[in-house]
Amino acid sequence: MRHRLSRRGLGRKSSHRQALIHNQITELLRHDRIVTTEAKAKSVRPEAEKVITLGKRGTLHARRQAGAVLTDTAILTKLFDDIAPRFETRPGGYTRITKLGPRQGDGARMAMLELVEGPPTAATATAVAEPEASVEDDQEDAVDEIAEDEALDDDASTEAESDEASAELSDEAEEPEEDTTAEADDASDDDTSDDAEADDSDDEGETEEEES
């Protein structure tokens, strides 16, 4: 008699039934949904939600407990890194069962067991990526503006240095001209003094002749 037996035997022994549930939970977390019989979905659902709760705890002990249920270490990592954060604010009810009708052949009632919070959609990923892209663009624009300012400063300093160099060259070119003009003035003064001396000597000669 089945008195006080609430579990579903699923026509299997306990070891076989436990292995089947573990495999079903692993595939549910891998694909976010599975299609199976309604009886199996109702048996897997509570066990899967317990595993997701372990993922939300995030402790080493919880990871070891979840690793005892899941058959793939990659899915264990996905549980703690990807799936658990989706249900961070949800207190429970992480899965849903959708009835699909009888299966062709044996008429078994089929159902789809899926996670309530699916992976981020393309629109959500784009919305998250756009602010990051805008921030990167702003940073690139700021870097370009800084580079342009530095280039302008370099050009201004180069022009100032070239102006100073040209001014020095012009000053050096003007100094010899001043020296030559001074020498010319000195030479003209010497010629004038020589002419004056010659005139004085002529006057003295004429005076001596008149006296004689």
C-alpha positions as a Markdown table, in Angstrom:
| # | Residue | x | y | z |
|---|---|---|---|---|
| 1 | Met | 0.0 | 0.0 | 0.0 |
| 2 | Arg | 1.1 | 3.6 | -0.7 |
| 3 | His | 0.0 | 5.1 | 2.6 |
| 4 | Arg | 1.8 | 8.4 | 3.4 |
| 5 | Leu | 4.0 | 8.2 | 0.3 |
| 6 | Ser | 3.8 | 11.6 | -1.4 |
| 7 | Arg | 6.7 | 11.2 | -3.8 |
| 8 | Arg | 6.5 | 10.1 | -7.4 |
| 9 | Gly | 8.2 | 6.8 | -8.0 |
| 10 | Leu | 8.4 | 7.4 | -11.8 |
| 11 | Gly | 8.6 | 3.6 | -12.3 |
| 12 | Arg | 12.2 | 3.5 | -11.2 |
| 13 | Lys | 14.3 | 2.5 | -8.2 |
| 14 | Ser | 15.6 | 5.2 | -5.9 |
| 15 | Ser | 19.1 | 5.3 | -7.3 |
| 16 | His | 17.8 | 5.5 | -10.9 |
| 17 | Arg | 15.3 | 8.1 | -10.0 |
| 18 | Gln | 17.9 | 10.3 | -8.2 |
| 19 | Ala | 20.2 | 10.1 | -11.2 |
| 20 | Leu | 17.4 | 11.0 | -13.6 |
| 21 | Ile | 16.5 | 14.1 | -11.4 |
| 22 | His | 20.1 | 15.2 | -11.3 |
| 23 | Asn | 20.5 | 15.0 | -15.0 |
| 24 | Gln | 17.2 | 16.8 | -15.6 |
| 25 | Ile | 18.3 | 19.7 | -13.3 |
| 26 | Thr | 21.7 | 19.9 | -15.0 |
| 27 | Glu | 20.1 | 20.2 | -18.5 |
| 28 | Leu | 17.5 | 22.7 | -17.2 |
| 29 | Leu | 20.3 | 25.0 | -16.0 |
| 30 | Arg | 22.2 | 24.4 | -19.2 |
| 31 | His | 19.4 | 25.3 | -21.6 |
| 32 | Asp | 17.1 | 27.3 | -19.3 |
| 33 | Arg | 14.2 | 25.0 | -20.3 |
| 34 | Ile | 13.5 | 21.4 | -20.9 |
| 35 | Val | 10.6 | 19.4 | -22.4 |
| 36 | Thr | 9.7 | 16.2 | -20.5 |
| 37 | Thr | 6.6 | 14.4 | -19.1 |
| 38 | Glu | 4.4 | 16.3 | -16.7 |
| 39 | Ala | 5.2 | 13.8 | -13.8 |
| 40 | Lys | 9.0 | 14.2 | -14.3 |
| 41 | Ala | 8.6 | 18.1 | -14.5 |
| 42 | Lys | 6.7 | 18.1 | -11.2 |
| 43 | Ser | 9.4 | 15.9 | -9.6 |
| 44 | Val | 12.3 | 18.0 | -10.9 |
| 45 | Arg | 10.9 | 21.4 | -10.1 |
| 46 | Pro | 11.3 | 21.5 | -6.3 |
| 47 | Glu | 14.8 | 20.0 | -6.5 |
| 48 | Ala | 15.9 | 22.5 | -9.1 |
| 49 | Glu | 14.6 | 25.4 | -7.0 |
| 50 | Lys | 16.6 | 24.2 | -4.0 |
| 51 | Val | 19.8 | 24.1 | -6.2 |
| 52 | Ile | 19.1 | 27.7 | -7.3 |
| 53 | Thr | 18.7 | 28.8 | -3.7 |
| 54 | Leu | 22.1 | 27.3 | -3.0 |
| 55 | Gly | 23.5 | 29.3 | -5.9 |
| 56 | Lys | 22.0 | 32.5 | -4.3 |
| 57 | Arg | 23.9 | 31.8 | -1.0 |
| 58 | Gly | 27.2 | 31.9 | -2.8 |
| 59 | Thr | 29.2 | 30.2 | 0.0 |
| 60 | Leu | 31.8 | 27.4 | -0.4 |
| 61 | His | 29.5 | 25.0 | 1.5 |
| 62 | Ala | 26.6 | 25.8 | -0.8 |
| 63 | Arg | 28.9 | 25.3 | -3.9 |
| 64 | Arg | 29.8 | 21.9 | -2.6 |
| 65 | Gln | 26.2 | 21.0 | -2.0 |
| 66 | Ala | 25.2 | 22.1 | -5.5 |
| 67 | Gly | 28.2 | 20.2 | -6.9 |
| 68 | Ala | 26.8 | 17.0 | -5.4 |
| 69 | Val | 23.6 | 17.4 | -7.5 |
| 70 | Leu | 24.9 | 18.8 | -10.8 |
| 71 | Thr | 26.8 | 16.5 | -13.1 |
| 72 | Asp | 28.8 | 19.2 | -15.0 |
| 73 | Thr | 31.3 | 21.6 | -13.3 |
| 74 | Ala | 30.7 | 24.2 | -16.1 |
| 75 | Ile | 27.0 | 24.3 | -15.2 |
| 76 | Leu | 28.0 | 24.7 | -11.5 |
| 77 | Thr | 30.0 | 27.8 | -12.5 |
| 78 | Lys | 27.1 | 29.1 | -14.6 |
| 79 | Leu | 24.7 | 28.6 | -11.6 |
| 80 | Phe | 26.8 | 30.8 | -9.3 |
| 81 | Asp | 28.0 | 33.4 | -11.8 |
| 82 | Asp | 25.0 | 33.8 | -14.2 |
| 83 | Ile | 21.8 | 32.2 | -13.0 |
| 84 | Ala | 21.8 | 33.1 | -9.3 |
| 85 | Pro | 22.2 | 36.8 | -9.9 |
| 86 | Arg | 19.1 | 36.8 | -12.0 |
| 87 | Phe | 17.0 | 35.7 | -9.0 |
| 88 | Glu | 18.7 | 37.9 | -6.4 |
| 89 | Thr | 15.6 | 39.8 | -5.6 |
| 90 | Arg | 13.1 | 36.9 | -6.1 |
| 91 | Pro | 12.3 | 35.0 | -2.9 |
| 92 | Gly | 11.2 | 31.8 | -4.7 |
| 93 | Gly | 9.3 | 30.5 | -7.6 |
| 94 | Tyr | 12.3 | 30.3 | -10.0 |
| 95 | Thr | 10.7 | 27.9 | -12.5 |
| 96 | Arg | 7.3 | 27.4 | -14.2 |
| 97 | Ile | 5.6 | 24.4 | -15.8 |
| 98 | Thr | 3.7 | 24.9 | -19.0 |
| 99 | Lys | 1.5 | 22.0 | -20.2 |
| 100 | Leu | 2.0 | 21.0 | -23.8 |
| 101 | Gly | -0.6 | 18.3 | -24.3 |
| 102 | Pro | -0.3 | 14.5 | -25.0 |
| 103 | Arg | 2.7 | 13.0 | -26.7 |
| 104 | Gln | 2.1 | 11.2 | -30.0 |
| 105 | Gly | 2.6 | 7.5 | -29.7 |
| 106 | Asp | 1.9 | 6.7 | -26.0 |
| 107 | Gly | -0.3 | 9.7 | -25.2 |
| 108 | Ala | 1.9 | 10.7 | -22.2 |
| 109 | Arg | 1.1 | 14.2 | -20.9 |
| 110 | Met | 4.0 | 16.5 | -21.8 |
| 111 | Ala | 5.1 | 19.8 | -20.2 |
| 112 | Met | 7.9 | 22.4 | -20.5 |
| 113 | Leu | 9.9 | 23.2 | -17.4 |
| 114 | Glu | 11.7 | 26.6 | -17.7 |
| 115 | Leu | 13.3 | 29.3 | -15.6 |
| 116 | Val | 11.2 | 32.3 | -15.0 |
| 117 | Glu | 14.1 | 34.7 | -15.5 |
| 118 | Gly | 15.7 | 34.0 | -18.9 |
| 119 | Pro | 19.1 | 35.2 | -20.1 |
| 120 | Pro | 19.5 | 38.9 | -21.0 |
| 121 | Thr | 18.0 | 39.6 | -24.4 |
| 122 | Ala | 19.8 | 41.4 | -27.2 |
| 123 | Ala | 17.9 | 44.6 | -26.6 |
| 124 | Thr | 19.0 | 44.6 | -22.9 |
| 125 | Ala | 22.6 | 43.8 | -23.9 |
| 126 | Thr | 22.5 | 46.7 | -26.4 |
| 127 | Ala | 21.0 | 49.1 | -23.8 |
| 128 | Val | 23.8 | 48.1 | -21.4 |
| 129 | Ala | 26.5 | 48.4 | -24.0 |
| 130 | Glu | 25.4 | 51.8 | -25.3 |
| 131 | Pro | 26.3 | 53.8 | -22.1 |
| 132 | Glu | 29.6 | 52.0 | -22.0 |
| 133 | Ala | 30.3 | 52.9 | -25.6 |
| 134 | Ser | 29.2 | 56.5 | -25.0 |
| 135 | Val | 31.6 | 56.7 | -22.0 |
| 136 | Glu | 34.4 | 55.3 | -24.1 |
| 137 | Asp | 33.6 | 57.8 | -26.9 |
| 138 | Asp | 33.7 | 60.7 | -24.3 |
| 139 | Gln | 37.1 | 59.5 | -23.0 |
| 140 | Glu | 38.4 | 59.3 | -26.5 |
| 141 | Asp | 37.2 | 62.8 | -27.3 |
| 142 | Ala | 38.8 | 64.1 | -24.2 |
| 143 | Val | 42.1 | 62.5 | -25.1 |
| 144 | Asp | 41.9 | 63.9 | -28.6 |
| 145 | Glu | 41.2 | 67.4 | -27.2 |
| 146 | Ile | 44.2 | 67.2 | -24.9 |
| 147 | Ala | 46.4 | 66.0 | -27.7 |
| 148 | Glu | 45.2 | 68.9 | -29.9 |
| 149 | Asp | 45.9 | 71.4 | -27.1 |
| 150 | Glu | 49.4 | 70.0 | -26.6 |
| 151 | Ala | 50.0 | 70.2 | -30.4 |
| 152 | Leu | 48.9 | 73.9 | -30.4 |
| 153 | Asp | 51.1 | 74.7 | -27.5 |
| 154 | Asp | 54.0 | 73.0 | -29.2 |
| 155 | Asp | 53.3 | 75.0 | -32.4 |
| 156 | Ala | 53.1 | 78.3 | -30.4 |
| 157 | Ser | 56.4 | 77.6 | -28.6 |
| 158 | Thr | 58.1 | 76.7 | -31.9 |
| 159 | Glu | 56.8 | 79.9 | -33.5 |
| 160 | Ala | 58.1 | 81.9 | -30.5 |
| 161 | Glu | 61.5 | 80.3 | -30.7 |
| 162 | Ser | 61.7 | 81.0 | -34.5 |
| 163 | Asp | 60.7 | 84.6 | -33.9 |
| 164 | Glu | 63.4 | 85.0 | -31.2 |
| 165 | Ala | 66.0 | 83.4 | -33.5 |
| 166 | Ser | 65.0 | 85.7 | -36.4 |
| 167 | Ala | 65.2 | 88.7 | -34.1 |
| 168 | Glu | 68.7 | 87.8 | -33.0 |
| 169 | Leu | 69.8 | 87.3 | -36.6 |
| 170 | Ser | 68.4 | 90.8 | -37.5 |
| 171 | Asp | 70.2 | 92.4 | -34.5 |
| 172 | Glu | 73.5 | 90.7 | -35.6 |
| 173 | Ala | 73.0 | 91.9 | -39.1 |
| 174 | Glu | 72.3 | 95.5 | -38.0 |
| 175 | Glu | 75.4 | 95.8 | -35.8 |
| 176 | Pro | 78.0 | 95.6 | -38.7 |
| 177 | Glu | 76.1 | 98.3 | -40.6 |
| 178 | Glu | 76.4 | 100.6 | -37.6 |
| 179 | Asp | 80.1 | 99.8 | -37.4 |
| 180 | Thr | 80.7 | 100.6 | -41.1 |
| 181 | Thr | 78.8 | 103.9 | -40.8 |
| 182 | Ala | 80.8 | 104.9 | -37.8 |
| 183 | Glu | 84.1 | 104.1 | -39.7 |
| 184 | Ala | 82.8 | 106.1 | -42.7 |
| 185 | Asp | 82.1 | 109.1 | -40.4 |
| 186 | Asp | 85.6 | 108.8 | -38.9 |
| 187 | Ala | 87.2 | 108.7 | -42.4 |
| 188 | Ser | 85.2 | 111.8 | -43.5 |
| 189 | Asp | 86.3 | 113.6 | -40.3 |
| 190 | Asp | 90.0 | 112.7 | -41.1 |
| 191 | Asp | 89.7 | 114.0 | -44.7 |
| 192 | Thr | 88.2 | 117.2 | -43.4 |
| 193 | Ser | 91.0 | 117.7 | -40.9 |
| 194 | Asp | 93.6 | 117.0 | -43.6 |
| 195 | Asp | 92.0 | 119.6 | -45.9 |
| 196 | Ala | 92.0 | 122.1 | -43.1 |
| 197 | Glu | 95.7 | 121.5 | -42.4 |
| 198 | Ala | 96.5 | 121.9 | -46.1 |
| 199 | Asp | 94.6 | 125.2 | -46.3 |
| 200 | Asp | 96.5 | 126.4 | -43.2 |
| 201 | Ser | 99.8 | 125.5 | -44.7 |
| 202 | Asp | 98.9 | 127.4 | -48.0 |
| 203 | Asp | 97.9 | 130.5 | -46.0 |
| 204 | Glu | 101.2 | 130.4 | -44.1 |
| 205 | Gly | 103.1 | 130.1 | -47.4 |
| 206 | Glu | 101.4 | 133.1 | -48.9 |
| 207 | Thr | 102.0 | 135.2 | -45.7 |
| 208 | Glu | 105.7 | 134.5 | -45.8 |
| 209 | Glu | 105.9 | 135.5 | -49.5 |
| 210 | Glu | 104.1 | 138.8 | -48.8 |
| 211 | Glu | 106.5 | 139.6 | -46.0 |
| 212 | Ser | 109.5 | 138.9 | -48.1 |
